[in-house]
Amino acid sequence: MVQIVIWVSIIHGFFPKLYHIAPLEKLMTGSAGYSEQVSDLITRSAGVGEIIFGVCLFVFYKNKYLVILNILALIGLLLAVVAVQPQLLIEAFNPVTTNLPLIGLSVIWLKEIKQLNNRYL
C-alpha cells in the first residue's frame, strides 16, 4: 500500500509532466494565462517536485508529517482543479479517481505508522 502511493507520485511526476506533457496538464497551467513556454516550465517543475516528493516518501516512509503533507497536497490539488478547471472532474483519469484513492491509502498509511510507533513505546 505504501509502495502504491510512492510509485504514483513518481510516475505521475515523470510521465505526464516530464516525459511527455499531457494535454490535461497543459490545460491546467495554460488556464492561468501563462505563455506556452512558461506553462511547460511550470508543468515540468511540478513533475520534478512530484518525483522528489515521491523519493522523500520512500526514504522517510515512517514520517507521519510527510504523509500528512501528502494528504494535504492531494486535497489542495483537487481543490485547485475544482476552482480552475471543474470540467476535468468528469474526464477519464481525473483528479477525483486518482487523488481520493491516494488520500484514502495515505490515511491507512498514517494509521499503520501510529500502530508501529505504539508498539515501540
Backbone torsions as a table, in degrees:
resi	resn	phi	psi	omega
1	MET	NA	-46.5	178.0
2	VAL	-60.2	-41.1	-178.5
3	GLN	-62.2	-35.3	-179.9
4	ILE	-62.3	-48.6	-178.8
5	VAL	-61.1	-43.2	-179.1
6	ILE	-65.1	-48.9	-177.6
7	TRP	-66.1	-35.8	177.9
8	VAL	-63.1	-41.1	177.4
9	SER	-59.8	-46.8	-178.0
10	ILE	-68.8	-46.5	-178.2
11	ILE	-66.0	-42.7	179.2
12	HIS	-69.8	-22.6	174.2
13	GLY	-78.2	-35.9	-175.3
14	PHE	-83.3	-60.7	-169.5
15	PHE	-68.0	-54.3	-176.1
16	PRO	-83.1	-2.3	-177.1
17	LYS	-123.0	-28.1	-178.5
18	LEU	-112.9	-54.3	-176.4
19	TYR	-63.0	-49.5	177.4
20	HIS	-151.3	116.7	-177.7
21	ILE	-68.6	118.3	-178.3
22	ALA	-69.4	147.2	179.3
23	PRO	-55.6	-38.0	179.5
24	LEU	-66.9	-33.3	176.1
25	GLU	-66.1	-42.4	177.6
26	LYS	-62.5	-39.7	179.5
27	LEU	-62.7	-43.4	-178.8
28	MET	-62.8	-50.7	-177.8
29	THR	-75.4	-33.0	178.9
30	GLY	-67.3	-29.0	-178.7
31	SER	-69.6	-13.2	177.6
32	ALA	-81.9	-4.1	176.4
33	GLY	92.3	8.5	179.4
34	TYR	-78.8	156.4	174.7
35	SER	-66.7	166.8	-178.8
36	GLU	-62.5	-38.5	179.9
37	GLN	-65.5	-45.6	179.6
38	VAL	-66.4	-40.4	178.8
39	SER	-60.4	-43.9	177.6
40	ASP	-63.2	-41.2	179.4
41	LEU	-63.6	-42.8	178.2
42	ILE	-62.2	-45.3	-179.0
43	THR	-63.5	-45.3	-179.9
44	ARG	-66.3	-38.4	176.9
45	SER	-63.2	-40.4	176.9
46	ALA	-62.9	-38.7	177.7
47	GLY	-62.6	-44.7	177.5
48	VAL	-61.9	-43.1	178.4
49	GLY	-60.5	-42.3	178.9
50	GLU	-63.9	-40.6	179.6
51	ILE	-65.7	-44.7	178.2
52	ILE	-61.1	-42.8	178.6
53	PHE	-63.5	-40.7	177.0
54	GLY	-61.5	-40.5	177.5
55	VAL	-66.2	-40.3	177.0
56	CYS	-62.4	-41.1	177.1
57	LEU	-61.6	-37.7	179.5
58	PHE	-66.4	-46.8	-176.2
59	VAL	-71.4	-42.1	-175.3
60	PHE	-110.3	46.3	-173.4
61	TYR	-64.7	-14.6	178.1
62	LYS	-95.8	3.3	-177.7
63	ASN	-87.3	107.9	-175.7
64	LYS	-65.7	-29.9	-179.0
65	TYR	-69.0	-33.9	177.0
66	LEU	-69.0	-38.2	177.5
67	VAL	-68.4	-39.1	176.2
68	ILE	-63.1	-42.4	177.0
69	LEU	-60.7	-38.7	177.0
70	ASN	-60.6	-46.2	179.4
71	ILE	-61.4	-47.4	-179.3
72	LEU	-63.4	-39.4	178.2
73	ALA	-64.7	-42.7	179.2
74	LEU	-64.1	-40.1	176.8
75	ILE	-65.7	-44.3	179.3
76	GLY	-61.3	-42.6	178.4
77	LEU	-65.0	-38.8	177.6
78	LEU	-64.3	-43.7	178.3
79	LEU	-65.9	-33.5	176.8
80	ALA	-64.2	-40.0	177.4
81	VAL	-65.6	-41.6	178.0
82	VAL	-58.7	-41.0	-177.1
83	ALA	-76.8	-38.5	-171.1
84	VAL	-96.1	-45.1	-175.8
85	GLN	-138.5	67.2	-175.5
86	PRO	-60.5	-23.7	179.4
87	GLN	-65.7	-18.6	178.2
88	LEU	-70.2	-16.2	-177.8
89	LEU	-69.2	-13.8	179.2
90	ILE	-111.0	5.9	176.8
91	GLU	-77.1	161.4	173.4
92	ALA	-65.8	145.0	-178.7
93	PHE	53.2	47.9	-178.1
94	ASN	-84.6	170.0	-178.7
95	PRO	-60.3	-26.2	178.5
96	VAL	-68.4	-46.6	-176.9
97	THR	-73.8	-17.9	176.7
98	THR	-99.9	-45.6	-174.6
99	ASN	-73.3	-43.5	-177.6
100	LEU	-60.7	-45.5	176.0
101	PRO	-62.4	-37.4	178.9
102	LEU	-67.9	-36.1	175.4
103	ILE	-63.8	-45.3	178.4
104	GLY	-60.6	-44.7	178.4
105	LEU	-65.0	-35.8	178.9
106	SER	-68.1	-35.0	176.3
107	VAL	-65.0	-43.1	176.1
108	ILE	-61.8	-41.4	177.9
109	TRP	-58.8	-43.8	177.5
110	LEU	-59.4	-42.7	178.8
111	LYS	-63.0	-38.9	178.0
112	GLU	-65.1	-40.2	177.6
113	ILE	-62.4	-42.8	179.6
114	LYS	-62.3	-44.6	179.1
115	GLN	-63.0	-40.7	178.7
116	LEU	-62.7	-43.9	178.8
117	ASN	-66.2	-36.7	178.9
118	ASN	-66.9	-30.5	178.9
119	ARG	-66.2	-31.5	-175.3
120	TYR	-95.7	2.8	178.7
121	LEU	-87.9	NA	NA
